[in-house]
């Protein structure tokens, strides 16, 4: 059971996050000072930084549920299932569910959020740091069933595939294309990308 103190902490965390994202989407990440976010959330600046150590964390915590996800997918795959097949299945499931992390979500706030992340250099740098941590965790998971070098190479390639697919899927939606029209292309791109990851590119 969640205690009262933890519930209060969750409420404050959510209040700060909601205020920050609303202000960022309205005016831009670089245009909103932390002091204004704290005031909007009804907390002090020191309190805000207890919950979010950096201004970038106010945005990128939205990806927290996906941290280490690839490693969890690999470790939780079925008996005899190849790690790449498990990652492919998970990505396709995400497309079917319109998971924002796949890029296949045309909710206006989601599109604006992605645009902010991709177009703000400090957020892009911070996101790359998170991805480096994910790569290390995926390497460890893969190393349980293959040699370390192969695991490191495959981890880097798999996360690059996911990153490229998400950007490629999001781009037309950000330009106004309906999600339903973009979905078949997103699935085809994913099938192609994971086939390359599994088998390698064909020769000339």
C-alpha positions as CSV (number, residue, x, y, z in Angstrom):
1,X,0.0,0.0,0.0
2,X,1.3,3.5,-0.9
3,X,1.8,5.6,2.2
4,X,0.4,9.2,2.6
5,X,3.9,10.7,2.3
6,X,4.5,8.9,-1.0
7,X,1.1,9.9,-2.3
8,X,1.9,13.5,-1.5
9,X,5.2,13.2,-3.2
10,X,3.5,11.9,-6.3
11,X,1.0,14.7,-6.3
12,X,3.8,17.3,-6.1
13,X,5.8,15.6,-8.8
14,X,2.8,15.5,-11.1
15,X,1.9,19.2,-10.4
16,X,5.4,20.3,-11.2
17,X,5.5,18.2,-14.4
18,X,2.1,19.4,-15.6
19,X,2.9,23.0,-15.0
20,X,6.3,22.7,-16.8
21,X,5.1,20.9,-19.9
22,X,2.2,23.3,-20.3
23,X,4.5,26.3,-20.1
24,X,7.1,24.7,-22.4
25,X,4.6,23.8,-25.1
26,X,3.0,27.3,-24.9
27,X,6.2,29.4,-25.1
28,X,9.2,27.1,-25.8
29,X,11.6,25.2,-23.5
30,X,14.3,28.0,-23.5
31,X,11.8,30.8,-22.9
32,X,10.4,29.6,-19.6
33,X,12.5,30.1,-16.4
34,X,12.5,27.5,-13.6
35,X,11.3,30.1,-11.2
36,X,8.1,30.6,-13.2
37,X,7.5,26.8,-13.3
38,X,7.9,26.6,-9.5
39,X,5.4,29.4,-9.0
40,X,2.9,27.9,-11.3
41,X,3.2,24.6,-9.5
42,X,3.0,26.2,-6.1
43,X,6.4,25.1,-4.8
44,X,9.7,26.8,-4.2
45,X,12.6,26.6,-6.6
46,X,14.7,24.4,-4.2
47,X,11.7,22.1,-3.9
48,X,11.4,21.8,-7.6
49,X,15.0,20.8,-7.9
50,X,14.5,18.1,-5.3
51,X,12.1,16.4,-7.7
52,X,13.8,17.3,-11.0
53,X,17.6,17.8,-10.7
54,X,17.8,19.7,-14.0
55,X,15.4,21.7,-16.2
56,X,15.8,19.0,-18.9
57,X,14.5,16.4,-16.5
58,X,11.2,18.3,-16.3
59,X,10.7,17.1,-19.9
60,X,12.5,13.9,-20.3
61,X,11.0,12.2,-17.2
62,X,8.1,11.5,-19.6
63,X,10.3,8.8,-21.0
64,X,11.0,7.3,-17.6
65,X,8.6,4.3,-18.2
66,X,10.7,3.4,-21.2
67,X,14.1,3.5,-19.6
68,X,15.7,0.0,-19.8
69,X,12.7,-1.2,-21.8
70,X,14.7,-2.9,-24.5
71,X,16.7,-4.9,-21.9
72,X,13.5,-5.9,-20.2
73,X,12.0,-7.1,-23.5
74,X,15.1,-9.2,-24.2
75,X,15.1,-10.7,-20.8
76,X,11.4,-11.4,-20.8
77,X,11.3,-13.0,-24.3
78,X,9.8,-16.5,-24.8
79,X,11.8,-19.7,-24.9
80,X,13.7,-20.0,-28.1
81,X,12.8,-16.5,-29.3
82,X,15.7,-14.5,-30.8
83,X,16.4,-11.2,-29.1
84,X,15.8,-9.3,-32.3
85,X,12.5,-11.0,-32.9
86,X,11.4,-10.0,-29.4
87,X,12.4,-6.4,-30.0
88,X,10.6,-6.5,-33.4
89,X,7.4,-7.9,-31.8
90,X,7.5,-5.2,-29.0
91,X,8.0,-2.4,-31.5
92,X,5.1,-3.6,-33.7
93,X,2.9,-3.9,-30.5
94,X,3.8,-0.3,-29.7
95,X,2.7,0.8,-33.2
96,X,-0.6,-1.1,-32.8
97,X,-1.1,0.7,-29.5
98,X,-0.1,4.1,-30.9
99,X,2.6,4.4,-28.2
100,X,4.0,7.9,-28.5
101,X,7.6,6.5,-28.2
102,X,7.2,4.8,-31.6
103,X,6.2,8.1,-33.2
104,X,2.8,6.8,-34.3
105,X,0.6,9.1,-32.3
106,X,-1.0,12.2,-33.7
107,X,-2.4,13.7,-30.6
108,X,-1.6,17.5,-30.9
109,X,0.1,17.6,-27.5
110,X,2.2,14.5,-28.3
111,X,3.3,16.0,-31.6
112,X,4.2,19.3,-30.0
113,X,6.1,17.5,-27.3
114,X,8.2,15.5,-29.8
115,X,8.8,18.7,-31.8
116,X,10.1,20.4,-28.7
117,X,12.4,17.5,-27.8
118,X,13.8,17.1,-31.3
119,X,14.3,20.9,-31.8
120,X,15.8,21.8,-28.5
121,X,19.6,21.1,-28.5
122,X,19.9,20.7,-24.7
123,X,17.0,18.2,-24.6
124,X,18.5,16.3,-27.5
125,X,21.8,16.0,-25.7
126,X,20.1,14.9,-22.5
127,X,18.0,12.3,-24.4
128,X,21.2,10.9,-26.0
129,X,22.5,10.4,-22.4
130,X,19.4,8.4,-21.5
131,X,19.8,6.4,-24.7
132,X,23.5,5.6,-23.8
133,X,22.3,4.2,-20.5
134,X,19.7,2.1,-22.3
135,X,22.4,0.8,-24.6
136,X,24.5,-0.3,-21.7
137,X,21.6,-2.1,-20.1
138,X,20.6,-3.8,-23.4
139,X,24.3,-4.9,-23.9
140,X,24.2,-6.6,-20.5
141,X,21.0,-8.4,-21.3
142,X,22.2,-9.5,-24.7
143,X,25.5,-10.7,-23.2
144,X,23.6,-13.3,-21.3
145,X,23.1,-15.2,-24.6
146,X,26.0,-14.1,-26.8
147,X,29.6,-12.9,-26.6
148,X,30.2,-9.4,-25.2
149,X,31.3,-7.8,-28.5
150,X,28.4,-9.1,-30.4
151,X,26.1,-8.0,-27.6
152,X,27.5,-4.4,-27.7
153,X,27.3,-4.2,-31.5
154,X,23.7,-5.5,-31.6
155,X,22.6,-3.2,-28.8
156,X,23.9,-0.2,-30.5
157,X,22.3,-1.2,-33.8
158,X,18.9,-2.1,-32.2
159,X,18.5,1.2,-30.4
160,X,19.6,3.1,-33.6
161,X,16.9,1.2,-35.4
162,X,14.3,2.3,-32.9
163,X,15.4,5.9,-32.9
164,X,15.4,6.1,-36.7
165,X,12.0,4.4,-37.0
166,X,10.5,6.8,-34.4
167,X,11.8,9.9,-36.1
168,X,10.8,8.6,-39.5
169,X,7.3,7.8,-38.3
170,X,6.8,11.1,-36.4
171,X,8.0,13.3,-39.2
172,X,4.9,13.0,-41.6
173,X,2.5,13.2,-38.6
174,X,4.2,16.4,-37.5
175,X,3.6,17.6,-41.1
176,X,-0.1,17.0,-40.8
177,X,-0.5,13.4,-42.2
178,X,-3.2,11.5,-40.4
179,X,-2.1,8.6,-38.2
180,X,-4.2,6.1,-40.0
181,X,-2.6,7.0,-43.3
182,X,0.9,6.8,-41.8
183,X,0.4,3.5,-40.0
184,X,1.0,1.1,-42.9
185,X,4.2,2.8,-43.8
186,X,5.4,2.7,-40.2
187,X,4.7,-1.1,-40.0
188,X,6.5,-1.7,-43.4
189,X,9.5,0.4,-42.2
190,X,9.7,-1.6,-39.0
191,X,9.5,-4.9,-40.7
192,X,12.3,-3.9,-43.1
193,X,14.5,-2.4,-40.4
194,X,14.3,-5.5,-38.1
195,X,14.8,-7.8,-41.0
196,X,18.0,-6.0,-41.7
197,X,19.0,-6.2,-38.1
198,X,18.4,-9.9,-38.1
199,X,19.9,-10.9,-41.4
200,X,22.0,-7.9,-42.5
201,X,21.7,-6.0,-45.8
202,X,21.6,-7.9,-49.1
203,X,24.6,-7.7,-51.4
204,X,24.7,-5.5,-54.5
